[in-house]
Amino acid sequence: MTDNLLTRSYRTIESVRGPLIFVRGVKDAGLSDLVELELEGGARRAGQIIELHEDLAVIQVFGGTGKISPATTVVHLKEEGLTMDLSPLIVGRMFNGAGKPVDGGGPVAPLLRRDVNGSAINPIRRDVPADFIQTGISAIDGMATLVRGQKLPVFSGAGLPANEIAAHIITNARVLKEGEEFAVVFAGMGITAMEAEFFSRTFEGSGAIAHSVVFTNRAEDPVVERLLAPRYALTAAEYLAFDLGMHVLVVLTDMTHYCNALREISSSREEIPGRRGYPGYMYTDLSTIYERAGRIKDLSGSVTQMPILTMPDDDITHPIPDLTGYITEGQIVLDRPLHRKGVFPPVNVLPSLSRLMKLGIGDGKTREDHQEWSDQLYLCYSRGVEQRRVAAIIGEEGLSAMDKKYLQFAGTFEQTFIHQRDDNRPVAETLAIGWKLLGEMPPSELIRIRHGFIGKYRPKE
């Protein structure tokens, strides 16, 4: 029943479940339309239609459903979707998960507004990811290179320093070509007050805020905002990249909190659960986020993503990392045994990979020897890890002289190449450290590198 057909207001709330309200009698409404809830006493809250069944509308409430009474709350429908105000002035600003400024700088004066759900990139216009983004972390830059337009997730575990690695990347990431503008867009989802403070200090203390846009949804904030924060962040990133021609790195943490919010709302809607209680459409939902990375032909900008997720029980087969791995182009895997050894960042290079690495390295991008150098380091380290397992069974004295050489290489590789504390390493320094390690191996063992590169780059004895 409507109060006024012109304003399309309703007093027909049937029930309230978690962050959702169910309204009967809704007509001529569309998915993603915004609503405004007028509570008793005059308080107002925003919401969005997420499902329609004949005359029943399911509305997702921004700001929680506390104090919403079906008897006294009025629902006002708007014929518009969720949008974000955009202009170059968003750079250097901090917002909450619903896109509202939280830095005291006032609202953004918009040049245009865009739907936060974005629009699909025409596959014909998609360009191949290319060129190198330097993170300053040797294990990534050297062994699992990040390429512009790529989506490369970080698989972490509870208690591992994923936030510290994210802060290092935020502070030190850059493009190498002169004259190209670079920006960072950060979205924190379900992070604690301590983590929010840590990232705030990182942006402001390092000066990275000058070329960044920050969205923060805290653990105590409405669960619905967890689903909105990455969409606001990617809308800002697409504007900076494809309207202003910037190269944008989007850091999303923690996608596990995002998926848990998706599960909570799915449960409120009484949907049939899929694997481990997550909705069956989680793959599709994640793809609407991850597939917003890329490059577009004839446009100079790019959107690159580094989503960070926490694997429950360190289980890489859990639905969240499993589905993420299907959609993205590789993964950076953090390792608990390396963390226990005091190695930072504890990146295990053996299960880590970047499927687009070859597109971003080589002559004119990093250096001509990069690919073969990486292959050789991988071979030597993997053989060293294998000998570590053998030595645990038969003892180190049972190894041959060459096996002991590889065993020693593995330990040195972890302590001098992977471990770098807070150092920001240019890719040239990363290559030099790797060649120094390879210089300890006999030339006859360097079977993945052509002789010309060995003669040119291997340190002279």
C-alpha positions as CSV (number, residue, x, y, z in Angstrom):
1,M,0.0,0.0,0.0
2,T,1.5,3.4,-1.0
3,D,1.3,6.6,1.0
4,N,1.7,8.7,-2.2
5,L,1.9,7.3,-5.7
6,L,4.0,10.2,-6.8
7,T,6.7,9.7,-4.1
8,R,6.3,5.8,-4.2
9,S,6.5,5.3,-0.5
10,Y,5.5,2.1,1.3
11,R,4.6,1.1,4.8
12,T,4.5,-2.6,4.0
13,I,7.7,-4.1,5.6
14,E,6.9,-7.7,6.1
15,S,10.0,-8.7,8.1
16,V,13.6,-7.7,9.1
17,R,16.4,-10.3,8.9
18,G,20.0,-9.4,9.6
19,P,20.9,-6.5,7.2
20,L,17.8,-7.1,5.0
21,I,14.2,-6.0,5.0
22,F,11.4,-7.5,3.0
23,V,8.8,-5.2,1.6
24,R,5.5,-6.3,0.0
25,G,3.5,-4.5,-2.6
26,V,6.5,-2.9,-4.5
27,K,5.8,-2.2,-8.1
28,D,7.8,-0.8,-11.0
29,A,11.1,-1.1,-9.2
30,G,14.4,-2.3,-10.5
31,L,17.3,-4.3,-9.2
32,S,20.0,-2.0,-7.6
33,D,17.5,0.9,-7.2
34,L,18.2,2.9,-4.1
35,V,15.7,3.4,-1.3
36,E,15.6,5.7,1.7
37,L,14.1,4.4,5.0
38,E,12.4,7.0,7.2
39,L,12.4,5.7,10.8
40,E,10.2,6.8,13.6
41,G,11.6,10.1,15.0
42,G,12.8,11.2,11.6
43,A,16.1,9.3,11.3
44,R,16.9,8.2,7.8
45,R,18.9,5.3,6.3
46,A,19.8,4.3,2.8
47,G,19.4,0.9,1.2
48,Q,19.4,-0.9,-2.1
49,I,17.1,-3.4,-3.8
50,I,19.0,-6.6,-4.3
51,E,16.1,-9.0,-5.2
52,L,12.6,-8.9,-6.6
53,H,9.9,-11.6,-6.5
54,E,6.6,-10.4,-8.0
55,D,5.6,-7.7,-5.5
56,L,8.2,-8.6,-2.9
57,A,11.4,-6.5,-2.7
58,V,14.4,-7.6,-0.7
59,I,16.3,-4.4,0.4
60,Q,19.9,-4.4,1.7
61,V,20.2,-1.7,4.4
62,F,23.3,0.4,4.6
63,G,24.0,1.2,8.3
64,G,22.3,-1.7,9.9
65,T,18.7,-2.6,10.6
66,G,18.6,-1.7,14.3
67,K,15.5,0.3,15.4
68,I,13.7,-0.4,12.1
69,S,10.1,-1.2,13.0
70,P,7.9,-2.7,10.3
71,A,4.9,-0.8,11.8
72,T,6.4,2.7,11.7
73,T,9.2,2.7,9.1
74,V,8.4,4.3,5.7
75,V,10.3,3.0,2.6
76,H,10.9,5.6,-0.2
77,L,11.9,4.3,-3.6
78,K,14.3,6.1,-5.9
79,E,14.8,5.3,-9.6
80,E,18.6,5.3,-9.5
81,G,21.4,3.0,-8.6
82,L,24.3,3.3,-6.3
83,T,26.8,5.9,-7.7
84,M,30.1,7.5,-6.8
85,D,31.0,11.2,-7.2
86,L,34.3,11.4,-9.2
87,S,36.9,14.1,-9.9
88,P,40.7,14.3,-9.8
89,L,40.2,15.6,-6.2
90,I,39.5,12.1,-4.9
91,V,43.3,11.5,-5.0
92,G,44.6,12.0,-1.5
93,R,41.2,11.4,0.2
94,M,40.0,8.7,2.6
95,F,36.5,7.3,2.5
96,N,34.4,4.7,4.4
97,G,33.1,1.5,2.8
98,A,30.0,3.4,1.6
99,G,32.1,6.0,-0.3
100,K,31.6,8.8,2.3
101,P,34.6,11.0,3.2
102,V,36.0,10.3,6.6
103,D,39.1,12.5,6.5
104,G,37.4,15.8,7.4
105,G,37.8,17.2,4.0
106,G,34.1,17.5,3.1
107,P,32.3,15.9,0.1
108,V,34.0,15.6,-3.3
109,A,32.7,18.2,-5.8
110,P,31.9,15.8,-8.7
111,L,32.7,16.2,-12.4
112,L,30.7,13.1,-13.0
113,R,28.9,10.2,-11.3
114,R,29.4,6.5,-12.1
115,D,27.5,3.3,-11.1
116,V,29.7,1.5,-8.5
117,N,29.0,-1.8,-10.2
118,G,31.0,-0.7,-13.2
119,S,30.5,-1.8,-16.8
120,A,32.0,-4.8,-18.4
121,I,35.1,-4.1,-20.6
122,N,34.4,-5.2,-24.2
123,P,36.5,-8.3,-24.8
124,I,37.5,-7.0,-28.2
125,R,38.8,-3.8,-26.7
126,R,40.8,-5.5,-23.9
127,D,44.5,-5.1,-24.4
128,V,47.1,-7.7,-23.3
129,P,48.6,-6.9,-19.8
130,A,52.2,-5.7,-20.3
131,D,55.0,-3.9,-18.5
132,F,56.5,-4.2,-15.1
133,I,55.2,-2.8,-11.8
134,Q,58.0,-2.8,-9.2
135,T,56.9,-3.7,-5.7
136,G,60.3,-3.5,-4.0
137,I,60.0,-7.1,-2.8
138,S,62.5,-9.4,-4.4
139,A,60.4,-12.6,-4.2
140,I,57.7,-10.9,-6.2
141,D,59.7,-8.7,-8.6
142,G,62.2,-11.4,-9.3
143,M,60.2,-14.7,-9.2
144,A,56.5,-13.8,-9.7
145,T,56.5,-10.5,-11.4
146,L,53.4,-8.2,-11.2
147,V,52.4,-6.9,-14.6
148,R,50.2,-3.9,-15.4
149,G,46.6,-5.0,-16.0
150,Q,47.1,-8.2,-14.1
151,K,45.2,-9.6,-11.0
152,L,47.7,-11.3,-8.7
153,P,46.3,-12.3,-5.3
154,V,48.2,-12.8,-2.1
155,F,47.3,-16.1,-0.2
156,S,48.0,-15.6,3.5
157,G,47.2,-17.4,6.7
158,A,46.0,-16.2,10.1
159,G,48.9,-14.5,11.9
160,L,51.1,-14.1,8.8
161,P,52.2,-10.5,8.0
162,A,49.9,-9.9,5.0
163,N,49.1,-6.4,6.2
164,E,52.8,-5.5,6.6
165,I,53.5,-6.8,3.0
166,A,50.5,-4.7,1.8
167,A,51.9,-1.7,3.5
168,H,55.3,-2.3,1.9
169,I,53.8,-2.5,-1.5
170,I,51.6,0.6,-0.9
171,T,54.7,2.6,0.1
172,N,57.1,1.4,-2.5
173,A,55.2,0.3,-5.7
174,R,56.0,2.2,-8.8
175,V,56.3,2.1,-12.6
176,L,59.7,2.4,-14.1
177,K,59.0,4.4,-17.3
178,E,59.5,8.2,-16.9
179,G,56.5,10.5,-17.3
180,E,53.9,7.9,-16.4
181,E,51.5,8.7,-13.5
182,F,51.0,6.0,-10.9
183,A,48.3,5.8,-8.2
184,V,47.3,3.3,-5.4
185,V,43.7,2.6,-4.5
186,F,43.2,0.7,-1.2
187,A,40.1,-1.0,0.1
188,G,40.1,-2.5,3.6
189,M,37.1,-4.7,4.3
190,G,36.2,-5.8,7.8
191,I,39.5,-4.7,9.3
192,T,40.0,-4.1,13.0
193,A,40.5,-0.6,14.5
194,M,44.2,-1.5,15.0
195,E,44.6,-2.5,11.4
196,A,42.8,0.6,10.2
197,E,45.1,2.7,12.3
198,F,48.1,0.8,11.0
199,F,47.1,1.5,7.3
200,S,46.3,5.2,8.1
201,R,49.8,5.6,9.6
202,T,51.3,3.9,6.6
203,F,49.6,6.2,4.1
204,E,50.2,9.4,5.9
205,G,53.7,8.6,7.4
206,S,55.2,7.5,4.1
207,G,53.6,10.2,2.0
208,A,51.8,7.6,-0.1
209,I,48.5,9.3,0.5
210,A,49.5,12.0,-2.0
211,H,48.9,9.5,-4.8
212,S,46.3,7.2,-3.2
213,V,42.6,6.8,-2.6
214,V,41.7,4.9,0.5
215,F,38.4,3.1,1.4
216,T,38.1,1.6,4.9
217,N,35.3,-0.6,6.2
218,R,36.0,-1.5,9.8
219,A,34.9,-4.7,11.6
220,E,32.2,-2.8,13.6
221,D,30.8,-1.1,10.5
222,P,27.7,-2.6,8.7
223,V,28.4,-5.9,7.0
224,V,26.8,-4.6,3.8
225,E,29.6,-2.1,3.4
226,R,32.1,-5.0,3.0
227,L,30.3,-5.7,-0.3
228,L,30.4,-2.1,-1.3
229,A,34.0,-1.1,-0.4
230,P,35.7,-2.9,-3.3
231,R,33.2,-1.7,-5.8
232,Y,33.7,1.9,-4.7
233,A,37.5,1.4,-4.9
234,L,37.4,-0.1,-8.4
235,T,35.1,2.7,-9.6
236,A,37.7,5.2,-8.4
237,A,40.5,3.1,-10.0
238,E,38.7,2.9,-13.4
239,Y,38.2,6.6,-13.4
240,L,41.8,7.4,-12.6
241,A,43.0,4.8,-15.2
242,F,40.7,5.2,-18.1
243,D,39.6,8.8,-17.8
244,L,42.8,10.3,-16.4
245,G,45.4,7.9,-18.0
246,M,47.0,6.8,-14.8
247,H,48.5,3.3,-13.9
248,V,46.5,2.2,-10.9
249,L,47.4,-0.5,-8.4
250,V,44.3,-1.7,-6.4
251,V,45.0,-3.4,-3.1
252,L,42.0,-5.2,-1.6
253,T,42.2,-6.7,1.9
254,D,40.8,-9.0,3.2
255,M,38.7,-10.8,0.6
256,T,37.9,-13.5,3.1
257,H,35.9,-10.9,5.1
258,Y,34.2,-9.9,1.9
259,C,33.2,-13.6,1.2
260,N,32.0,-14.1,4.8
261,A,29.8,-11.0,4.4
262,L,28.4,-12.5,1.2
263,R,27.7,-15.7,3.1
264,E,26.0,-13.9,5.9
265,I,23.7,-11.9,3.6
266,S,23.0,-15.1,1.6
267,S,21.9,-16.8,4.8
268,S,19.6,-13.9,5.7
269,R,18.0,-14.4,2.3
270,E,17.5,-18.1,3.2
271,E,19.3,-19.2,0.0
272,I,20.5,-22.7,-0.4
273,P,24.1,-22.8,0.6
274,G,27.0,-24.2,-1.5
275,R,30.4,-25.4,-0.4
276,R,31.0,-24.7,3.3
277,G,28.0,-22.5,3.5
278,Y,29.0,-20.0,0.9
279,P,26.5,-19.1,-1.8
280,G,26.7,-21.0,-5.1
281,Y,27.1,-17.7,-7.0
282,M,30.2,-16.7,-5.1
283,Y,32.4,-17.5,-8.1
284,T,30.3,-15.1,-10.3
285,D,30.3,-12.4,-7.6
286,L,34.1,-12.6,-7.2
287,S,34.5,-12.4,-11.0
288,T,32.6,-9.1,-11.0
289,I,35.4,-7.7,-8.8
290,Y,38.5,-9.4,-10.2
291,E,37.6,-8.9,-13.9
292,R,37.6,-5.1,-13.4
293,A,41.4,-5.3,-13.8
294,G,42.9,-4.8,-17.2
295,R,44.0,-2.5,-20.0
296,I,41.9,-1.1,-22.8
297,K,43.2,-0.6,-26.3
298,D,43.9,3.1,-27.3
299,L,43.8,4.1,-23.6
300,S,47.0,4.8,-21.8
301,G,45.9,3.8,-18.2
302,S,45.7,0.4,-16.5
303,V,44.0,-1.2,-13.5
304,T,46.1,-3.8,-11.7
305,Q,44.8,-5.8,-8.7
306,M,46.5,-7.4,-5.7
307,P,43.7,-8.9,-3.6
308,I,44.8,-10.3,-0.2
309,L,42.9,-13.1,1.4
310,T,43.4,-15.2,4.5
311,M,43.1,-19.0,4.0
312,P,41.1,-20.6,6.8
313,D,43.3,-23.2,8.5
314,D,46.0,-22.5,5.8
315,D,43.8,-24.5,3.4
316,I,44.6,-23.5,-0.2
317,T,41.7,-25.7,-1.3
318,H,39.2,-23.7,0.7
319,P,36.5,-22.2,-1.6
320,I,37.8,-18.6,-1.3
321,P,41.4,-19.2,-2.5
322,D,40.2,-22.0,-4.8
323,L,37.7,-19.8,-6.7
324,T,40.1,-16.8,-6.6
325,G,42.8,-19.0,-8.2
326,Y,40.4,-19.9,-11.1
327,I,39.7,-16.2,-11.9
328,T,43.1,-14.6,-11.3
329,E,46.4,-15.0,-13.0
330,G,48.6,-16.6,-10.4
331,Q,49.2,-16.2,-6.7
332,I,51.7,-15.1,-4.1
333,V,51.7,-17.7,-1.3
334,L,52.9,-16.8,2.2
335,D,54.6,-19.6,4.2
336,R,54.3,-20.2,7.9
337,P,57.6,-22.1,8.3
338,L,59.4,-19.2,6.7
339,H,57.6,-16.8,9.1
340,R,58.7,-18.9,12.0
341,K,62.3,-18.6,10.8
342,G,62.0,-14.8,11.0
343,V,62.0,-14.4,7.2
344,F,60.2,-11.3,6.0
345,P,58.3,-11.3,3.7
346,P,57.7,-15.0,4.1
347,V,56.9,-15.6,0.4
348,N,57.2,-19.3,-0.7
349,V,58.4,-18.9,-4.2
350,L,57.8,-22.6,-5.1
351,P,53.9,-22.5,-5.1
352,S,53.9,-18.8,-6.1
353,L,53.6,-17.9,-9.7
354,S,52.6,-15.1,-12.0
355,R,51.1,-16.5,-15.2
356,L,51.7,-13.2,-17.0
357,M,55.3,-12.7,-15.9
358,K,56.8,-13.2,-19.3
359,L,54.7,-10.2,-20.6
360,G,56.3,-7.8,-18.1
361,I,59.9,-8.7,-18.0
362,G,62.9,-8.9,-20.4
363,D,64.9,-6.5,-22.5
364,G,63.5,-2.9,-22.3
365,K,61.2,-3.8,-19.3
366,T,63.4,-5.3,-16.6
367,R,66.5,-6.9,-18.1
368,E,67.3,-9.4,-20.9
369,D,68.4,-12.2,-18.5
370,H,65.4,-12.0,-16.1
371,Q,63.4,-15.0,-17.3
372,E,66.3,-17.4,-17.5
373,W,67.8,-16.1,-14.2
374,S,64.4,-16.7,-12.5
375,D,64.1,-20.2,-13.9
376,Q,67.6,-21.1,-12.7
377,L,67.0,-19.7,-9.2
378,Y,63.8,-21.7,-9.0
379,L,65.6,-24.9,-10.0
380,C,68.4,-24.5,-7.5
381,Y,66.1,-23.6,-4.7
382,S,63.7,-26.5,-5.4
383,R,66.6,-28.9,-5.4
384,G,67.8,-27.5,-2.2
385,V,64.4,-27.9,-0.5
386,E,64.3,-31.5,-1.8
387,Q,67.7,-32.2,-0.3
388,R,66.5,-30.7,3.0
389,R,63.8,-33.4,3.1
390,V,66.3,-36.1,2.3
391,A,68.7,-34.9,5.0
392,A,65.9,-35.0,7.5
393,I,65.6,-38.8,6.8
394,I,69.2,-40.0,6.2
395,G,71.2,-37.2,7.8
396,E,73.2,-34.5,6.1
397,E,76.3,-36.7,6.1
398,G,74.6,-39.1,3.7
399,L,74.4,-36.4,1.0
400,S,76.9,-36.0,-1.8
401,A,79.0,-32.9,-2.1
402,M,76.8,-31.4,-4.8
403,D,73.7,-32.3,-2.8
404,K,75.2,-30.4,0.2
405,K,75.8,-27.5,-2.2
406,Y,72.2,-27.3,-3.1
407,L,71.2,-27.7,0.6
408,Q,73.3,-24.7,1.5
409,F,71.9,-22.7,-1.4
410,A,68.4,-23.1,-0.1
411,G,69.2,-21.7,3.3
412,T,71.2,-18.8,1.8
413,F,68.4,-18.1,-0.7
414,E,65.9,-17.7,2.1
415,Q,68.1,-15.5,4.3
416,T,69.6,-13.2,1.6
417,F,67.1,-13.2,-1.3
418,I,63.7,-13.7,0.2
419,H,64.4,-12.0,3.6
420,Q,64.8,-8.3,3.2
421,R,63.2,-6.8,6.3
422,D,61.7,-3.4,5.3
423,D,64.2,-2.7,2.5
424,N,62.9,-1.4,-0.8
425,R,64.8,-3.2,-3.5
426,P,65.0,-1.9,-7.0
427,V,64.8,-4.7,-9.6
428,A,68.4,-4.2,-10.5
429,E,69.4,-5.0,-6.9
430,T,67.2,-8.0,-6.9
431,L,68.9,-9.3,-10.0
432,A,72.3,-8.7,-8.5
433,I,71.5,-10.6,-5.3
434,G,70.3,-13.5,-7.4
435,W,73.4,-13.6,-9.5
436,K,75.6,-13.5,-6.4
437,L,73.8,-16.6,-5.2
438,L,74.2,-18.3,-8.6
439,G,77.9,-17.4,-8.5
440,E,78.3,-19.9,-5.6
441,M,77.2,-22.7,-7.9
442,P,79.5,-24.4,-10.4
443,P,78.9,-23.1,-14.0
444,S,78.1,-26.7,-15.1
445,E,75.0,-26.6,-12.8
446,L,73.6,-23.4,-14.4
447,I,71.6,-25.3,-17.1
448,R,68.7,-22.9,-17.5
449,I,70.8,-19.9,-18.5
450,R,72.5,-19.4,-21.8
451,H,76.3,-19.1,-21.7
452,G,76.3,-15.6,-22.9
453,F,74.3,-14.4,-19.9
454,I,76.5,-16.4,-17.5
455,G,79.6,-14.7,-18.9
456,K,78.0,-11.3,-18.8
457,Y,76.3,-11.2,-15.4
458,R,77.8,-14.0,-13.2
459,P,80.2,-12.4,-10.7
460,K,83.8,-13.1,-11.6
461,E,85.6,-15.3,-9.2
